[in-house]
């Protein structure tokens, strides 16, 4: 285990360099390593062969040892030794438990193509204070929902959410309190409620969410992830330290931007593995997830899906821990659209056969307020259960069929915005509209013809 004091010492005494110098070193080395391992993706085969995924893992390991990470606040290069990373990998657990009582879940490591279904945690999005409770309830009440995740508030008790102001603290506290209220009201008081302080960007905000009636170490995680690309700040390390000292499972994830410092999907995948190994080293986490994403933050591109699938498979094959995957986020279409159903299916097909142990986030990532409903969680949960045990070759074939229907619309200009929660749900009874359920049934029948065995 790399001690907290050791990371701090390296952040204060490591080699000084300018950020641009680190970027040049990183970009040069990742290109060399990708060439050395001869890593090439076939974007018609979203989930790759084991040999490709394992090479990506080895390359990411080498990249971390060679370049380390960069501390933005001290302008120093933090390095890890090969033995430190290998020892970290050996000591990671194969399962982790969240929640309490009858709602407690244990997320266990899962092999690629395993028939056991991954854990399902749903929700996610930017919410207004008047719609927060109804939307969270609509997600938590679904039978397949084993946890909720990623709801952030734009305001609470009349105070706008602005980073570094009391408003951020207020929103972070309200987020935890209202999530607890929502899950209790649908009969799941001990439910895992996910990422603590989704409404906050600062450590003060994230830690404020651990109000006595809000988040706890049993029902939540703390975000500790690096910034792009492979960069740390005191803020992330402070959160990692708090998590380690208080027995809180850290949120260990990384999205490498494709087309910027990492020129392509292959380089982004190697970079993501390096970043995740670094996060596990300083955060001592029990879960990890990541991959490449478009420069717009979306994953519904062949390059992004291939990176996500490759990283999921690489982690599942080479780490003892449960590996996470995006369950439905990262798409362009909004709720109550056929395209949204197809997107969720494609993203799940990318993650589940590759060995994801748990899937999170069913909301869209378009930045729209109140564009999240329990129906996306239902679609996600039912699809995950339907494809558990599917062979990777079959999943790749289905992804290509789905892409043939929607790929030309995977951009902000062409994708349908869909409808807000209040437009496709009865806010009082928390039931989806007939339009939405009929739409889902229609697309589900087509997906059944493709080979997804939904239960009725």
N, C-alpha and C positions, 0 to 999 in steps of 0.2 A: 504494500500500500504506500502510495506517495503521500507523505504527511502534509498537512495544511501549511505548517511552518516552512517546509521545503519549497512548496509552490510560491509562497510569499517571498522567500529569500531569492528565488530565481527571478521573480518579477522585479526585484529591486537591484539585483546584482548581475543579471544576465547580460550578454553582449548588447551594447547600444547600437541601434540602427534606425534610419528613417523608415517610415511606413512604406514609402515607394521602393526602398531597397529590399524590404521583405517581400513585397509584391513581385518584384522582378525575380528574386530568388525562388519564390514559390512557383511562379508560372514557368520558369525555365526548368525546374526540377520535375514538375508534374508532367511536362511534355516528354522529358527524357525517360521517365519511369514508364509512362504509357507505351512508348516506343520499345523500351527494353522488354516489357512483358508482351508486346505485340497485341495489345487490347483493342479489339474492334467489335462494335455492336452491329447486329442485324436488326433493323427497326421493324421488320416484319415478324421477328421473333422477340416479342417484348420481354418475356422471361427467358433468360439465356441458359446455356448448358452450365453444369457445375464448374467445368474447367474455367470458363470465362469469369464467373462470379468469384471463384477462389483466387484467380489471378488479380482481380480488382482488390480483394481483401489484402493480399500480399503487397500489392503496389501501394495501397493506402497506409499500411503498416510502415513500409519503407519511407514513404513521403513524410510521415510524422517524425520518424527518427532523424531523417536528414534535415528537415527545415524547422521542426517544432511549431510553436504558435507565437503570435505577436501580441505584446501587451500595449494597448493603445495609450494607456495613462502614463506609463513609464518609458515608452519607446524602447523596450528591451525584448530580446528574443528568448523565449522560454523553451528549453529542450528537455526531452525525456529520453531515458536510456532504453535499449532493447529489453533488458531484464525487467525494468520497471513495468513496461507495457505487458510483457508476457506474464509477470506475476499478477498484475491487475486482472488479466483475462482469467487466470486460474482461480482467483478468489471470488469471481462474480457468481451470484446465486442463479439457480435454474427456475425459480419461481418467486413471485411477490404477491402479497395479499393486501387488499384494500377494502374499505368499508367495515361495517360492524353488524352484528346480529344476523338476521335472516338475509340481509342484503350483501353480506360479505362475499367477495370474489377472490379467487386465487388464479392469477395469470401464470400459466406454466409454459415453459419453452415448448415449441412446436416444430416438428420437422416439415420440410417441404412435402406437399401432397398428402399430408396426414389427414385422416378422416375426421378427427376431432376438430370441431369448429373453434375458431378464435373467439376471444372475449370481445363483446360489442359495447363500445362507449360512443354515444351519439350527441348531436347538438353542435353548437358552435356558431358564432356570428356576433355582429354588432347590434345591440338591442337598446331601445329606449326604455326609460324606467316604467312607463305605463304598460308596456308589452312584455317586460322581463318575466314576470311570474307566469302568465299564460303560455308563453313560448316554451319555457323550461318545463312546465308541467306537461305540455303536449309531447315533449320528447321523453321525459322520465316515465310516463304512464304506459309506454309501449311495452308489450310482453318481452320483446327481444332485448330491451335496453338493460344493460348491466352496469351502466355508469353514464354520466354526462360530462361534457367537456367544453371549455373554451368560450364561454359567454362573456362578452365585455359590455360595459355600460357607457353610454355617452354622457349620462348625467345621473345623479341620485339626490333625492330630497332637494331638488331645485338647484343643485350645484353642478356646473359643467365639469367634465373630466379633462383637466389640463395637467400634463406632466409637471411635477415639481411644485404643485400647488396643493392646498388643503382639499381641493375638489378631487384630486386623484386619490387621496387617502379615503375620502368619504365614499367614492365609487367602489374602491377595492373592498371596503368593509361591507357596503351594501350588497355587493356581489356575493360574498360568502353567506351573509345572513339570508338573502333572498333565495339562493340556491338551496340552503337547508330547509327553508320554509316550503319551497316548491316540492322537493322530494318527499317531505313529510306529508304534505297534503294529498299525494297520490299513493300513500301507503308504503313508501320505501324510505323510511327515516334514516337507515344506515347506508344509503347508496353512496358509492364512490362519486364525488362531484368534481374530480379532475384538477385542472391546472389552476392553482391558487393565484389570485391576482391577475387574471386575464385582462382586467380593466387598467392595470398598472404597468408602467414602463420602468419605474425607479425601484430600487430595493425597498425604500420606505413604503411605497405603495403595496408591493408584494407581501412584505412582512405584516403590514397593517391588516391584511386579509385574514390573518390568524387571530381574529377577534375571538373572545371566549365562546361566542355563539356562532362563529363562522367556520373557517377551515380548521382542520386538525391533521395531525400526522397520519391518522388512520384513513382519512377520506380525501386526501389531496396530494399534489406534488408541487415542487417549487421549480420554476424555470431557471436553468443555469447555462443555456446553450451559448456557443461562440457566435460572434458576429462575422459576417462575410468579409474576407475569406480568411478563416483560421485566426480570428482576432479576439482577444480577451480584454475585458475592462475590470476594474475593481468591483463594479456593480455586480457582474456575473459571479465573480469569485466570492464576494460577500454573501450572495444568496447560496452558493454551493457550500460555503463554510457553515452558514446557519442550518442548512439541511443536514449536513454531516453531523453536527453537534446535537441535533434534536431528533435524529432518527426519522427524518422525512425523506421519502424517495424523491430524488431530483428528476426533473423533466429533462431528459437527454435526447435532443434531436438536432438535426442540422439540414438545412436546405441550401445546397450549393447552386449558385446562379450559373446557368448555361449560357455561353455566348459572351461572357465578360472576361474576367481574369482566367476562368476555365473556359477554353474556347468551344468545347463540345461536350457531349454527353459522357464520353469515356473519361475525360479529364475531371468533370464534375463528380463523377462517381468515385473516382480515386480520392479526390479532395474531401468528399463527404465521409468516407471511411476514416481518413486521417483525422478529421475533426471529431468524429464520434469517439474514436479511441482516446483522443486528448480529453474530451469531456468526461469519459469514464474514468480517466486517470485522476483528474482533479476533483471530480464530483462523486466518484465511487457509487455510480448509479446501478440500478437493478434492471433497467429497461433501456432500449435504445432504438431509434428509428431515424431514417433520413434518406437522402438521395439528391439528385439534381432537379432543378425546377427552372421554368422559363424565367427570363429576366423580369417578367411581370408578376412572378410569384405563383403562376399556375402550373398544374401538372398534366393537364389534358392535352399533351403533345406527345408524339411518339418518342421524341428524345427524352422527355421528362419521365414518361411511364417506364421506358427501358432502364433509365437510371434508377428509378425507385425500385423496380423489380430486381435489378442486379444487386443493389445494395441490400435489399431485404434478404435475398438468397445468400449473399456473401456473409452477412451477419449471422443468419440462421445456421450456416454451415461451419462457422469458425468461432462462434462465441457460445458460452453456456446459457446466456440470459434469454428471456423472452424478447422477441423482436416485434416492434410496432410497425404499423402501416397506416396510411391515410385511407379511411373508409369511404369517403365520398366527397371530401373537400378538394379544392383545386380545380373545379370545373367552372365553366363560364355561364351555363344556363341557370336560371332561377327556379324556385319552386313552382309546381303545377305546370310543368312542361314535359313533353315526352323526352326531350333531349337530356333533361336532368336525370331521368331514370336510366337512360343509356349510359350517361357519364358515371353514375354511381356503380352500375354493373361493371363497366370497363375498369374502373379503379380497383374494385374488389377482386376482379379477375387477375389484375396485376399483382395484388398483395397476398391473397390467401394461398394459392398453390405454391408461391415462392417461400412460404414458411412463416408468414406473419402470425404472431401469437395473440395479438390484439389489434383491433382497428378502432380508430378514433376519428371524430369530426365528420359530420354529415352535412354541414352547412356549405353554402357557396362562398367563394372568396372574392366576390366582386366588390366588396366594401359597401354593400347596400344595407341600410338599417331595417331590421325586422324581416329580413328575407331568409328566415329559417323556420322550419316547422317539424313537428313530430313525424310527418309522413316521410321525409327524407331518411329519418332514423329507421322507420319501418321498412322502407325499401332496402336500406343498407343491411339491416339485421336479417331480413328474410333471404336476401341474396347471399350473404355470407354463409348462412346455414345450408343453402341450396348447393353451393359450389365447394364446400369442404370435402376434401378427398379427390377433387378433380386433378387430372394429370396436367402437367405444364403444357404439353403439346396441345391438348384440347383447349386450355385456357387461351393460348396464343391464337388459335384458330378463331375462337369466339371474339377476342378483342379485335381482330382484323375485320370480322363481319360487322361489329358495332361501329368501328371507325369508318367503314364504308358508308354508313348512314349519316354520320355527324361530323366527320373530320373537316369538311369544308366550312363548317359553322363555328369551329373552335377559335373564336376571337371575339373581342368585345363588341365589334360592329355588327356581327351576324347572329350571335347567340341570343336567344330570347331571354328577356329579363324575368319573365314569369310574373308571379304575384306575391305580394307581401302576406304575412301571416294573417292579418285581418281580412284579406281578400279571398283566402282559400281555406279558412277555418272559421267555425262558429266560436268566437272568443269566449262566450259564456259557457257552452257545453264542452268546449275543447274537442270537437269532432271535425274531421276534414270534410270539405265539400264533396258532393257527389261527383262534380267535375274532376276533382283530383283522384278520387278512388277509382272512377271509371277509366281515367287516363292510365293509371298504374296497371289496372287489370288488362287493358289493351296491350301495353308494351310488355307486360309479364307473359302474356300468351305468345308473343313473338319470340321472347327470350327462351321460353320453354321449347319452341320449335327449333331454336338454335342449339339446345342441349342443356339448358340450366333447369335442374329438376326442383322447381318450387313445390312446396307443400301447400295443400289447400285444406 
